[in-house]
Amino acid sequence: MAGKPKLHYFDGRGRMESIRWLLAAARVEFEEKFLETSKDLEKLRNDRSLMFQQVPMVEIDGMKLAQSRAILSYIAAKYNLYGKDIKKRALIDMYIEGVADLNEMIILLPLSPPNEKGTKITQIKESAANRYFPAFERVLQSHGQDYLVGNTLSRADVHLVELLYSVEELDPGILANFPLLKALKTRISNVPTVKKFLQPGSQRKPPGDETRFEKVIKIFQ
Ligand SMILES: N[C@@H](CCC(=O)N[C@@H](CS)C(=O)NCC(=O)O)C(=O)O
């Protein structure tokens, strides 16, 4: 039997957090090797373990996979979270690209200069409230089903719910006008594997703070 996937990244959310969420939802146990210093990154690069000299990198099924989206696609396909036919997969792709666009703004937030952070947060909240959340609310309304695609759990639900949690950290009341998203969040949060991941002490990472981020920046300098 193949061993547990091994995740190489720093001890924070960044581009690895969606991978952690998806593995957790798929009931896959995983190990993490955290980069602590630039030497750790150098070592992976010198070993030729990083295709493009970057992390995330995940060792899985004999591969050293880089590129977060490729990693997510492999996990989703392997664990049947990527739709049952090409039309469902197309919808899932469309939804997750929307999620990724907003999530990218959140991932980059710690990198913005302190005097621009407030504006960036306002942009994220506005995009969520006026563009992305209404679009997903309409999808759920249009078919009345429990999940975004095919009335079954898919990566689209997992990525969207991760995003709902992240945006709520910036604006706790943001879901007030989106009852179906709120219900989706509750439903997915109660999937036993996700429920476990949401509990304290899991491999889910807390929101980054300034001190943690300064340490991370040093790894990549
Ligand atoms: N498109 C890549 C981007 C990866 C990326 O930007 N990784 C950053 C850390 S989050 C990195 O390794 N930066 C070092 C570098 O680019 O040299 C992905 O999604 O995995």
PDBQT file of the ligand as one rigid body, heavy atoms in Angstrom, charges set to zero:
ROOT
HETATM    1  N1  LIG A 301       1.732  28.379  -9.691  1.00  0.00    +0.000 N 
HETATM    2  C1  LIG A 301       2.427  27.857  -8.548  1.00  0.00    +0.000 C 
HETATM    3  C2  LIG A 301       2.967  29.008  -7.725  1.00  0.00    +0.000 C 
HETATM    4  C3  LIG A 301       3.833  28.499  -6.598  1.00  0.00    +0.000 C 
HETATM    5  C4  LIG A 301       4.475  29.620  -5.795  1.00  0.00    +0.000 C 
HETATM    6  O1  LIG A 301       4.388  30.809  -6.139  1.00  0.00    +0.000 OA
HETATM    7  N2  LIG A 301       5.151  29.237  -4.720  1.00  0.00    +0.000 N 
HETATM    8  C5  LIG A 301       5.865  30.143  -3.880  1.00  0.00    +0.000 C 
HETATM    9  C6  LIG A 301       5.526  29.905  -2.424  1.00  0.00    +0.000 C 
HETATM   10  S1  LIG A 301       3.799  30.102  -2.142  1.00  0.00    +0.000 SA
HETATM   11  C7  LIG A 301       7.351  29.869  -4.073  1.00  0.00    +0.000 C 
HETATM   12  O2  LIG A 301       7.791  28.736  -4.001  1.00  0.00    +0.000 OA
HETATM   13  N3  LIG A 301       8.135  30.942  -4.292  1.00  0.00    +0.000 N 
HETATM   14  C8  LIG A 301       9.548  30.837  -4.507  1.00  0.00    +0.000 C 
HETATM   15  C9  LIG A 301       9.929  31.117  -5.932  1.00  0.00    +0.000 C 
HETATM   16  O3  LIG A 301       9.039  31.380  -6.774  1.00  0.00    +0.000 OA
HETATM   17  O4  LIG A 301      11.112  31.067  -6.223  1.00  0.00    +0.000 OA
HETATM   18  C10 LIG A 301       1.481  26.965  -7.727  1.00  0.00    +0.000 C 
HETATM   19  O5  LIG A 301       0.270  27.222  -7.760  1.00  0.00    +0.000 OA
HETATM   20  O6  LIG A 301       1.940  26.017  -7.077  1.00  0.00    +0.000 OA
ENDROOT
TORSDOF 0
